[in-house]
């Protein structure tokens, strides 16, 4: 008789802390975008009209690609860039534990969406049209 797998548990209500990253398992899926954890001052409402349009256009474009396609893209295009915690110029929210990889997705020119991936969901933490969140 086969053993039942143990259920995964995480510390905290969002299940992020203490959870092992499983991104490789969901690379064939299309990304979902969450605005639940956006930091005040770096939300859509803080963007200019053209920045909002660029944000919406990029999310639509990324939503048509799998995570694998996004990861294979260049960081200057539709790809991702890993951002070191020491490069972040702002306080990092407490729910983002040290083992969480912080990623940036380019919107256009200097504009970025910064957050983290949890399975197929990309949790947006900062919408940064002026490139003020991190050095680099």
Secondary structure, 3 states (H helix, E strand, C coil): CCCCCCCCCCECCCCCECCCCCHHHHCCCECEEECCCCCCCCCHHHCCHHHHHHHHHHHHHHHCCEHHHHHHCCCCCCCEEEECHHHECCCCCCCCCCCCCEEEEEEECCEEEEEEEECCEEEEEEEECCCCCECC
